[in-house]
C-alpha cells in the first residue's frame, strides 16, 4: 500500500497522519544492516546493524498531545534521516507519533488528556484510551523483546531511555525544560543529566510523586531514564521555530548514533527545580489569583495568595514558589498546577537532591 511505501521513503509522519488509507505493517532492511519494523500506525522500531552490551534501548515519542507539533517535526526529521540511510543508529530505537487523530484535528486530545492515561490499562471507551493502551503495549514489546536482555549478566538490565517530547501551551521563563517523573527506581542517571546539559535544556524539574504520564510508565515499569521534555511553545505544523531547538535535535541524534556520549555536569549551567506540591482541582470554584496564561516558572514571593478552591486558600510557601503548568480548566480531580523551588543536586552515577 502507498502508506507503507511512503514510510520506506522517509514519510513516516505523512503516512501516520493519512487515516484515509488502511494501515499496513511491514519489516525491511537497508544495505547498511539497519532493520525497520513498522508494527502499528505511528510506531516504528529500528535496530542497528549490531548490538553489544553498550547498546541502549531508546524510545523517542511525540504527538501524545496533538497540538504540540514542534517535537513531532523533530521525530519526523530523525525518522527520515534513518529511513533514507543518512543516519545509522548505534542503539535500538522506538520512534512513536502518539495521537494521529488529535494531530489531524489540531487539538490537544479528542475526549480526554491521553498523558494522564498511563497508570494502567484503560477501558477502551474513546480514541484517547485506545491509543494510550496501544502505546503501553508498544513499550512493553520494545523493552521485553530486546535482544540486549540476553547480553546482560548478573541480572543487570539494559540501559533504557524514554524521551517523550512535548511543547508548552504558554510562555515560559525557560524556553526548554525537562520533567523527570518520580520513581523508586534509579531513573536519574548522571548520563541523563549530562545529555540534557549538552543539549542546552535550560531547566530540569524533579517530580516528587507518581503521575500517570507516558514517560512515567517507562520509568516506573522498566527503570527507563524517562523524561517529559518541554521544547518551546505550541504552533501549527510547519510553523515551528526549529532553529531554537537545533542544539537539542543535534545532541538527540548523537545519543542515537554514537555508542557513548561524554558525561559531565556544570552546576551553574542548568537550573534544577524540585516539586514542593501539586494543587488538584477539587471543584468548579477553583481559581488562580493570576492570569490563566501565566508563564511557566513565574516566581511568587513567600505568602502570596496563589489559588482558591472550596473556601481553601493556597499561599506561596517559605522561600517562595514558582508555578508550572497552571491550568484552571482541567477536569475535577486532576492537577491544576505544580509549585516548585530551585534546588541543588549531587551529581554522580545517579543524581540526587542535595539535603
N, C-alpha and C positions, 0 to 999 in steps of 0.2 A: 504493500500500500504506500501511497505517496508520503504519509506521515513518517513511516519508518525510514524511507529513503531520505527524507528531509533531515532526520536526526543524524544519519550516517554522514551527510554532507556538512553538518555543523549547525543545523537549525533546530537545536534542542528546544528552545523557547517557543518558536513558531509552531512546531509540531505539538508541543504540550498544550498550547492555548487553542488549537484548532479542534474544537469539540464537534464540528460537523463531520469529522472523519472518525470511524471506529478505531480504537487503539489496537495496534499490533505489536506484540513483543518480538524481540529479536536479540541474537547474540552474534558477534562478529569480532574479528581481529584485524589489526593493522600489521603491515610488514615488520614494524618495529617489535612486534610481540605484545603490544598493549591490547588487552581484551576488554570488550564492552558488553554489557548485559542490560538491555532496556526491558525491565521486568513489568513495569506499570507506567501509566502516563505520568511524566514528570519525575521518574525515579530511574537513575542511570548509575550502575555500578561499573567502576573502571579498575582494572587490575594491571599492575606494572609488569614488565617483561620478566622480572624475577623478584622474589621476596626473600627476606632474611630476617634474622632476629631484630634488626634495626628498623624493619618496615612498620609503619604506623597504619592503623585503621582510622581514616579521617572521613567524617561526614561534613559536608557544606550544604546548608539548606537556606532557601529564601522563599518568599512568597507565602509564608504561613499567614501573613496579613496581606490581602490582595492589593492594597493601595500603596504598599511600601516597595516602590519599583526600582530604586537605585540598586539595591542588593540583587534583585532579580536580573538586572542587566549585567552585574558583575559575574553572576553564576553563568549566564549565557556566554559571556566573553571567555571564561575559563573552559566551558564545555566545548565551544567552537575550536579553541586552540588545541585542546586534547583530541577532539574528533578528527581534526584535519592534520594531526601529527606535528603541529608546531611546538607543542609541549609534550614531554614524555614524563609521566609520573614516576616517582620513586616509591610511592606508597599506594595502598589500596584506598580507593576514593568512592564515596557515595554522594552524587550530586542530586539535589532534590529541589524541584519547584512545587511548593506545597499545596497551593489552593488555586488551580486554574480558573475555577468558576468565579471566585471573588476577584481575581485579576481581570478577567474579561468584563466584570461588572464595575470595575474601577471603585471597589469598596473594600473596607477592612475585612468583612466577613459577610456571609449571607444571612444566617439566622442567629448565630452566637459566636463569641470570640473563640476561635479554634485554639489559640495559645493558652487557653485555660482548660483544655480537654485531654491532658496527658497524665492525669492521676491514675487512670485505669481504663479498661476497655469500655467504650460507650455504647449505650443503646442507639442503634443507627436510625434515629428519628429525623435527621436532617443531613444535608450535604457536609456541613462542618464536622459533624460527628463521624460520618462515613470516612471523610478524608483523614481525620485525626487517627482513627483506627488503622487505616492503611499505612500511615506514616509510622505508627508504632510497630506494625508487622515488618515494615521495611528495615527499621533499625534493628529489630530482633534478628532478622535473617542476616543482615550485614555483619553484625558482631558475632552471632552464634555460629555462622558458617565460615568464619575466617580461617584460611589455611594457616594463619600465624599461630593459631592455638596449638598446632602440632609442633611448632618450632620452639615453644617456651618450655622452660624447665622449672622445677620447684614451685609449680602452681602460680608462676608469675604471669599475669595477664598481658596481652599485647598493649602497646601504647595507643590508647583510643582517644580521639578528639571529636568534638562536635561543635562547629561554629554555625549558629543559627542567626542568619543575617536579617536585620530589620533596619528601619529608619523611623525617626520620631515624627509625630504629628504636630509638633510645636517647636519653637526655637529652643535653644539650649546654651547654657554657659559653655558647655563642652560640645563641640560640633560632632565629635565621635566619642563613644564610651562603650564599655562592655560591662554586662551584668553577669557575675559568677553565681550560679544557683547554689543554694545550700545543700550539702550532702555530708553524711558522716564518712564517706569515702574520701580518698586522697585525690581531690579533683582541682587543686590549685597549685600546680607544679611551678617551679621556677622557670622551666622551659616555656610554659604557657604565658607567664607574665613577661618574660623576655620577648616572646613573639609579639605581644601587644605593644610593648615599648618600641620595638624595631619598626612596627607598622604605624607609628605615630598616633596610636589611640590615646586620646587626651586624658581619659579617666577610667578607673575600674571601680565598680560598685560591688561590694561583697554582701550577698544576701545572708540573712540570719535565720531564716525559716524556710521550710519547703514551699514550693509554689508549682502548680501543675503545668509548667511550660514545657516546650519541646526539648530545649537544652537540658532542663532538669531531668526529664525522662531518661536521657542517655547517661547523665551523671549519676543519678540515683540507682539505676538498674544495671549499669555496665561500668561504672567507675570512670566514665569518659571525662576528659578535660573539656567540660561543656561551657559554652558562653552564649548568652543572648547579646548580639552586637548591634548597637545603635549607630548607624552610619548616615549622618546628615539628616535631611528633612524630606518629608513626603512630596513627591511630584509625579506628574504623569509619565508613563513610559516614553522614553526618548527625550525627555526634558530635564534629566538629572545632570548635575554638575559633577561628572565622574572624575574630573581633573583633581578635585579636592580629595577624592578617595583613592587616587593613584598610589600613594605610599602604602595603604592597606592592601590594595589589589596586588602590588608588586611583591610584598612580603608573603601574602597568602599563596601566590604562585611558587615562591621559594619553599614554603612549607610543604607544598605538594610535590615539588620536583627535585628538591635537594634531600639527600639522605639524612643529614642533620643540619641544624642551624646553631650558630654560636649562642651561648647563654650568658647574659649579663643583665645588670639592673642598676639604674641610677635613681635614687630616691627623689631627686629634685625634678625629674623629667616627666613624671606621671602622677596625677592626683588620684589617691585611693580613698574611697569612702566606705563606711560600714553603715548598714541599715540600723537605725535606732528603733524604729517601729513602723508598722503599716496601719493606715487608717482604712477600715472597712466601712462601706456604706450600709447603714442599718435601716434607713427609711428614706422615703421620697423627700423628707425635710432636710436631707444632708445638703450642706452648702459650704463653700470656701469663703474666706474673707478677702481673697484676692481674685483677679480675673481668671476665668477658666482657661485662658490661653497663656497663663504664666509660664515663663521659660523654665525648663528643667534646670535644677541645681541653683535656683534662686534661693538666697540665704535669708533667713529671718532671725533676728536677734532674740535672745532669751526673753520669754514672757510674751511674745507676740501672739495674739489670737489668730489661729490658722483656719479653724473649721468648727462647725456646729452640727449636731445631729441628735434628734430626740431629746433636746434640752441639755445635752452634754457639750461642753466647750473644750476644745483642744488647743493648748498653748505650746509654743516652742519651748523645748527643754533647756536646762542649763548648758551653756556653751553655744546655744543657738542650733538651728537645724536648717538644712536645705531640703526643698521639695523636689521630688522626681515623679514623673508620670501622673500629675494631677488630672483627674477626670471625674467630675461630679455626676456624669451621665451613665456610669456603669450600672449594671443590674444590682439590685439589693443583695447584699452578702458578698459582693466582690470588692476587691481592693480599689479604693478611690485615690490613693497616693502612697508613695513611700516617703519617709522622712529619714534623712541621712546626716552624718557628720564625717568630716575628714578624719583619717586615722593613719598612723604609721604602721608599717609591716616589717616583719623579719623575713628577709629573702634567703632562701635555701633550696634544697631539693623540693620541698613544699613550702609555700608562702603562708605565713600565719600573721594574725593581727598582734601587734605589739601591745603588751599589757600596760 
